[in-house]
Every structure is written in structure tokens, then in C-alpha cells.
Amino acid sequence: MACNTIHLFKNRLIQQSGYENISDITKIVSKALEQTPGKICTLATPATVTSGLYQVTGREYSDPNPVELVEIGEVVMNYNATGEIEKNRATLLRIIDVHKIDGATVFIAGCTEVSELLRNQNIALLDTLELLIEDTVSRILNS
């Protein structure tokens, strides 16, 4: 499942589909965070951030405030509707700068659109899309 937010409904999807070989983004990200020290900021839709999907016990977070969460949600919708890169990327980078000041050193791209907009930027980005791809390929090769 490429969409991070849909992982909030993983158990229901498994129950209704009967298909159990669905990626577990929480475990994938937790494992990657074990190898990535520093204060974390999750850049994702409000539902994903507030759900605690990427909360790891013992780690410090500087997650977006409610106004920033609305902005991220607008970036996701705008990017999907228009394909506009520069304006949407600038919004995300501004939010990142605020959280860098608060001590964040690791940024989780918790939406497919965030991953695409922040690719090749000079930040410590934990790209959940890439992690999902790596996990899927590994599971296929090891099955």
C-alpha cells in the first residue's frame, strides 16, 4: 500500500480482503528509525501525524502544529490537483526550517506526495515510499 494514511485501516483491509501479506509501515519505519538518531518531525496528513503511526517509544518529536498540518494537507491536495512543484515544495521546506530550529534532525516523509516533493533536497529524509518499495521487493525475493 503506497498511501501512508491507508495504513491506519490495515487491519480492516486484511479482515475484509482475507489477504494478510500487506506491508506494515509502522514496523518498517520503526526499524529505519532505530538506525537514524535525532529528533524526528513527521511530515504527513493530519490523520497520519495525529494517529501516532510513526511514534517510537523513547524518541523525541517536533511534529507540525495544527496550522502546519492544515498547510501540509493543502500541499498534498494542491499537488495532486495541479502538479505544482515549486510552491508546494517551498511550503514544506518552510515547515522543515521551523522544526530544524526546534531541533528536528530527521524528517519522515509520511505521504507519497511529500516524498515526491522533497526528493533530492538537502535534508535527512526518511522516505516512507522508498522504504515500502524496499520492503516489498525484499518480501518478493524472499518468498
N, C-alpha and C positions, 0 to 999 in steps of 0.2 A: 504494500500500500504506500504510494508515494506521498500522499497528503498526511501531514503530521496530525492535524486535528482529527482525522478519521480514526486515528489510533485510540481516541477516547471511547470509541464504540467497538473496540476489538472483540471483547467478549461476546457482545450481541451478534457481531458478524460471524464469529465462529459457531455460536449456537444456531443461528438461523441458516447458515450455509452448510454446516457439517464439515467444513474444510478447516483443519486445525493448523496447517502449515502457513500461518500468517506471521509476518515479521513482528517482533516485539521491540518497538522503537525505544521504549524505556530502558530495556536491558542493553541494547546496542549503544545508546548514548551514555549510560552509566559506565559501561566498560571503557568507552573512549575518554570519559572524564577522569577515570582512575589514572590515566596516563597524561593528563593535562592539568597541571596545578594552576591555581589562581582563582580570583573572584570571578563569578560567572554572571553573564547577562543573557537572558533568553529573548530573542527577537522573534516573535510569533504573534498569531492572532490572540485576542483577549481570552478566548476559550482555552487555548493551549497553555498560555502562560499561567492563568489563574487555576488551572486544573492541577498544577503541580506535576505534570507529566515528566518534567526533567529535573525535579528536585532530588538531590542526592544528600542523604544524611551526612552532616559534618562539613558540608561545603557552604561557603558564603556566597550570597547572591546580591546583585544590584539590578533587579528586574525593572522593566519600564513601569512608570506610574500610569494611572488611568488615562490621562491625556495622551501620553505617548502610545499606549495600547490602541487608542482610537486612531491615532496617526498611522500606526503600523497596519491596522485593519484597512484604512483608506488606501495605503500604498498597495496592499495586496489586491483590493478591488480595482483600483485605478490601473495597475499594471496588467491585470487580466483583461480589462475593458479596452485599454488603449495601446498597450505595449510600450508606453513611455518609460524610458530607462533613466535618463539623467535626473529628472525631477524626483522620481521615486527613490533613486539611489541616494540623492542628496539628503532627503528626509531621513533615511536610515542612517547615513553617516553622521548627521547632526545628533541623532539619538545616541549613537555609539559614542560620540565625543563627550556627551554629558555623563555617560556611565563610565567612561575611562577616567574622568575627573573623580568619580566616586570610587575608583579603584578596580573596576572591572578589567580583567586582562584576557578573558576567554568569552567569546560570543557564540551562542548557539543559534544557527540559522534554523529556526523551528518552523519554517514554512518553505514550500518549494519556491515560491516567488522571492522570498528573502535570499535563498541560496543563489538563485539566478542573478539577482541584482547585486549581490556582494561578492560574487566570484571574481577572483583576480584583484581584490582590494588588499591593501597592506594592513590587515588585521588578523588576529588569531581567531579564525573562524572554524567552528566545529560544524561542518556542513552535514546536516542530517540526511539530505538527499544522497550524498556520496556514501555515507555510512550504510544507508539502506541498500544501495546498489552493491557495495562490497559484501554485505551480509547475504544478499540474495544469490550472488554469484558463488560465494563460499558454500552456501547450503545446496546449490545445484551440483557443484563439483564434488561435494562430499556425500551425495545421496546415492 
